[in-house]
Amino acid sequence: MTGAIALLYSLPCDNFIGDALTNPTACALRVRDVLLESVAPEPTLAYGTTTGGRLNVANAVRRVQDLCDGTPLGPLEILWLRPNPVGDEIQVRLQAPSYSTYQVRLFNMLGQQLLEETYTPEPFGNSTWKRNLADLPRGIYSLSFGRNDAWRSVKFVKK
């Protein structure tokens, strides 16, 4: 396992190297996730290991190379929205598998679109979208992130 980790850190990727230097904890968590997501299922290990499979280093290398090229690894997900209910500022943490631009849309409960802007996550960074919402009246809102046919939405209360 240690050799696989060293191999991933040695790959030529400026974004990955920069993240390892500026945010080593997040980078280490990303490496852990890549290794766990790269496991090859093995029925004989289903009950003997946490992952139910064996380490597939080639898959892990491909996944890091994909990250360096900005290609998708998995689905877009909204991990959390804070605080809820929202005061003046909202923060939304995304799992953004691609580092290209996403659309952000805010709707009231009547379905009226109140905001549309773009958001581009930082490669290997903290994918957190922040916005001041002090100008919104109290109520329930829906916030959507996505592009093309991949969209995720979350509701929140503005107090």
N, C-alpha and C positions, 0 to 999 in steps of 0.2 A: 504494500500500500504506500509506503514512504517513497519508493521509487516512482510510482505513478504520479504522486503529488509533485515530486521534483521535476518530472517530465513535463507536466502541465505548466508549471511555473517557468520552464525553460523555453516554451514555445515563443517564436518571434511575433509578438503582438503588442504594439505600443500602448493600446488602451489597457490591456491586461497588466502590463508592467507598470504603467502609471498608477493604476488602481492599487496594485500591490504595495506601492511606495506611499501613496497618500491615504489609503483606507485599507490597511492590512486585514482588519477584522472582517469587513464585508467581503474582501477578496477571498479570504480563507473559507468563509461560509459558501461563497459561490463555487469554489473548488470542491468542497464537500458535496454540495448539491449536484454538481456535474458528475462526480464519481458515483453517487447513489443512483442518479438517473441513467447512468450508463451500464448498469448491471445487466448481465445476460441471465435471464431466468433459467434455473436448473431444478427440475422436479425433485431430484434427490436431496437438494438443499432446502426445500420448502419449509421444513420445520427445524432445521439445524442452524440457520443463520437469520439475521435480522432482515436481510434483503430478499432471501429466497433465491439467491443466484450467486454468480461469480463475477468478479471484477472484469470488465471488458475495457482495457486500456485504449484500444483503437477507437471504440465509441466515445470515450472521454476526450481523446485528442480531437476527434471530429467535432464534438460539441464545442470545445473551446475555440477551434478554428471558425466555426459558425458564428460564435459570439464576436470574434474579431472582425468578421465580415458584416456583422449586423443582420444576419439572417435569422428567421424565427426558430426558436427552440420549443416553444410550447404555447399554450393559449394565453391570451390577455386575461388577467384577473385583477379585480379590485381586492386588495388584501385587507385594508381597513380605511375608515373615514373617521377623523377626529377633529374636534370633539363632536359628539352628537347627543344632545342638541348643539347646534352651531351658534357661536356668538358672532364676533366680527370677522374671524378668519377660519377658513376650512383647510384641512390638509388631507390628501388622499394618497395612500401608498399603493402603487401598482406593481404587479408583476408584468413587466413589459418585455416580451420575448424579442422584440425587434427595436432597434434604436432609431427608427425613422419616425416621422411625424404622425401624431394621433390627433383626431378632432375631439374637442371637449365641448359638450352641449349641456346647458342647464335649462330645465323646464319647471314651470309651476304645475300645480295639480290640475289645472285646466288644460294642460298640454301645450301652453304657449311657450315658445322658446325665448328665453331671456338672455342667453349668452351663447356665443359660439367663438371659440378660439382654438389655436393649435398648441400642442405640447410635445416636445421632443425629449425623451428621457436621456440622461447622460449614460454613455457606455460604461458598464460595470459600476455605475454609481447608484445612489439612492434615488429610486424612481418615485419621488414624492411631488405631487402637484399641489401648489398652494395658491390661495386666492383670498383677497379681502372681500367679504360679502356684507359689509356694514350698510350698504345702500339697499339691501333687500328687506322687504317687510317680513314680519313674522309669518310663518306658514310651513307647509310641507313641500319639498322640492325633490326633483329627480335629476341626478347628475350622470351623464353618459360619456364614456371614453371609447374610441374605436376608430376604425377606418375600414373601407370596403365592406365586407360582410361580417367582420369580427367586432362586435360591440358588447360592452358590459355597462350595466347601470346600477346605481345605488340610490336609495332614498335617504333623505335627512330632514331634520326639523331645524328651522331657523327660529331662535327665540328672541 
